[in-house]
Amino acid sequence: MPDAREHIEYLSPTLRLAVSAEHTFGTDALLLASFACPKKNDAAADLGAGCGIIPFYWLRCGCKGRIFGVDIQQSAFDLMQKSVGMNAGIENFTPLCADLRDLRGTIGAGSLDLVVMNPPYKPAGTGILSDSETDRIARHETACTLADVCESASYLLRYGGRFALCIRPERLCDAICEMRAHKLEPKRLRMVAQRPGLAPWLALVEGRSGGKPGLTVLPELCIESDEMRAIVGEYRKE
């Protein structure tokens, strides 16, 4: 019997993604997927992949390299597996149920060109913890910290590989400091606002493994824009 809490998102006329009440996606994931999109044959991983929206966005863009979707929760892994089963011909995407802090022996050291994560926005010990375990893991640093994420990315990336994340502006300094501490030199920054004249609510940051100092600040991206509509693309619920 179908799970009433699950439904299908059509990311394109032929690409379907299973999502649930616990594992869905928002604008920030789409922005990160577009900002960090791998080159056609890059090997990439999304840490804390949830329903797998970022890897499936890349598949929609025609990425052919090996892509991993890593999540510590069995329910997220099962959902990604369901999506793979619903789409014929997906052979380069591998869901993994694993702790991003311990990927040794699962994904080879220095084997990836790109690592991304949409991390928990609230640091440990701050804010009111969510009642749901899934929400706690997604929103609070209960299962991993920014330091853990950067350490994992540093382990997985080849020299010159890219690491990208999205973060609330108030934690931008924390993210940059952790990236540098793990030899992931920040190279690109883009702020995201709802519309011109409003304060940004999101920062997109990309670092390069072993990169030299030199940060490029890109023009602000506005949610209410043709660019954002192009990023989202056309999709519908089943």
C-alpha angles and dihedrals in degrees: 000000000000117000107249089210091062131074139167126254116201106216088182133355089277106026118083129189125194113221132176140197088264098040114039132126141241141199093280092062092050091049092050092047091053096041094053101031109159124237114261097271101027120130107231144172135201111208114210089016098175109183090357099252095147096051090044091049087055091048088053088054091056101256110168103181124100110285126192126198109200123192133158093214120086091211091059091047091051091051092051090048089052091053091051089052093051094055121064119220100024102137103143099061120086122185114209128194099209145123109258088218091065112038097134108129091017102070118014122251112259092005101120134078095198138024124181137178138182093207132197106281099209118074120228114283096022133103130009112303115239118246092230116077090216091054092046092054092046098045107028133049094249098120098029142359132219087260091055091050093050092046091052093047091049090053095048100044127088117228106286093020120138132245121192134179141164120230141168111268092243089063097044094103091050090052095048092047092051092046092053091045088058096044094256100132113207108241107161132035129180126177121211125211132176091239139337114298096028125106114260116260097191139037125204113204131183126190133185125224108247091357126158121247115274125113123204114205110206126208115280116268117223122207092215095063144098088249091060092047088053091050093052095044122186120310137142141198118256 
